[in-house]
C-alpha cells in the first residue's frame, strides 16, 4: 500500500493536450474518485498512473518513488477495466491467478489467495467457470478478484460499473465500498457518474478540459463548490443559476433577480458579499432543495415569492417543479402535498442561507 | 385514440410479417437452387476421378459409359502405393508442407502481433506492404527467383536448385505475407484491454503473445495454418521449375512428370494419385473445422 503523487503531469497527443498539468496527492488507504465529463482527461490520468500511457511532462510517484519510466508490471498496481478484460480461455480461478502464476508464486499460496478473494467477492461457486458463462456483474467481480489477489500497492478502476444496468450498478457500488473497507488499498477510481463519485469517494477530484477543477470530500464539493462547473456537475438535479445583481438599500444589501423580485440578503451573506462591485453580472446559485413551497411561519433568510410552474415531476417522496425566472429554468423540490400542478401558480420560498453567488463571466464561486 | 392506433397498426403489421416470411421462403429456395448447382459443379471432378481410378487402363480407353465402373479394380491404388517413387513424392510433399507451415507460423504470428499491437514507426505502412507482396503473382517471380538461386549457387557453391528443401525457402514468400495479414486481422479484433490487463498482471510481450493472444486467436491461427498447408501441398509452379530429379519431386509435379510419358497418359494412376494427394488436406480440414468455427473470444469483454 502506498500514497500516489502527481506533479504537474501533462499528456499531449500530437497537438491536443489531454491532461494539462495536474497536481494530486493521494494518501495511503485513500479512495479517490476522478470524475468529469467524457474527454476531460480522467481516464488518461488513470492510464498514466497505470503506466499504459507515457507521460509527456511532470512526475508520477507511487510510494514515494518516481515511476515515470517504470513499466506497468513493476509498478505494483492492479487495474479493473470498464469491459472487464477477462481472459476468455481461462477459468475464473485461472483469470484471478494469472498474475501470481507469472510471478511464480508457490501453488499453495496462489490457491489460498484466490480462495480468499473468491470468498470476499462471493464467487466461490463460479471458480471453475469460463467468463462467457458469467453474467456482467459476475464478470466484474472476477475482474475485481483478479486485482485483489495481487495485493497491489494501488487499485485502479476505469469506469468499472458503466457496462452494468442501473440496479446492478448500485449493488456493485456497495460491493466495491465493502471491499475497500476490508483491504484498505489505496484506490483511484474513474467515473463520469457523479453519484458514484459522491457515494464511493473519500475525496473527489472533479476534472474538466484536462484540468482539476476542485478536489474535496463529497460534502465539501456539494456545499462549497469552487466553480460553476463543479456546482452544476455535482448534485442531481443540478444547481440552478439565475442572473442577478447586488444592490444597496438603506444600509442593507439585497439581491435583485428581476424588476419585481428582490430579496434582502441574510446577515452572514451580506457581510460576505459586501465587497463585490454592484455593477458585476452575477448568478445566484441555488440547489433545488432550497427552492421549496412557502411555509406559514417566517424564518430568517427564507424568502417567499410566486411562480407559475412549467412542469412538475412527481417522484413519490417529493415533487420536482420547474419554472422560468429571468430566462433561466429553475428546479425546485416541494412536498408532494403542496399542490404543485403543471401550469399553475405556486407560492414558493428560497432559502438564501444556502445560496451561492457566482461571477457570470469567470464562473468563479464568490 | 389508443384503440384506434392499435386497429391501424394491427393489419399493417400482419401483412408486413406475411410478406417477410414469403421473401424468406423464396430466398431459401433460391439459395438451395444455387447451392445444388454449385455442389454438382464442384463434386463432379472428384467423382469422375474416383470412378476413373477404379478402372483398368483397358476399360478407360474402351468406348463404354465413362460414368460407370463395369469391372472395378484396385490395381491403380496397389500400383501407386507399392511404388517407391510415388511414396517418395508423398514423403517429399509431407516434409515440405510440415516445414513450411512451421516456418510460416514462426514468422507470421510474431510479425502479426508486432504489427497489430506494438505501435512503432512505419508499422501501418509495413502492414500494408506485407499484404501487397502477396499480390505479386508467382508466375512473375519464378524467373528472377531462379536466377537468384543460380547466382547464389555460383558464388557460394551451395546448390539449392533441384533440392526439395529449396521449396522451404520459396513457399514462405507466398504463405508468410497472407498468413501475417490474416493474423493481423484476428489480433486486431482482440480488445486492447486484454493485453493491457496482461501487461499489468506482469506479462512480457512474449508471454502476452503466447498465453493470451495465441489461445484467444486460435481460430485465426488454424485458418492461417490451413492456408499455409494448402499452398505448400498444392503448389505446382515452383517445384516444377526448381526441382527436376525424380527423387526431389513433390507429389503434384511427380504425378505429372512420371505418369505422363510422352503422349501416353496413364489416366488411371494419374486420377488415383490426385485422389490420394487430395486426401491429407481433406482429413486436416475435417479435423480442424470444429476449432475453426468455435468463437473463442466470447466472454472476454461485454457483449
Interface residues (C-beta under 8 A of the other chain):
Chain A: X50 X51 X52 X71 X72 X73 X77 X78 X79 X81 X82 X83 X84 X85 X86 X87 X88 X89 X98 X99 X102 X103 X130 X131 X132 X133 X134 X136 X139 X146 X150 X163
Chain B: X191 X193 X194 X196 X197 X198 X199 X200 X201 X202 X203 X204 X207 X211 X212 X215 X216 X218 X296 X297 X298 X299 X300 X301 X302 X303
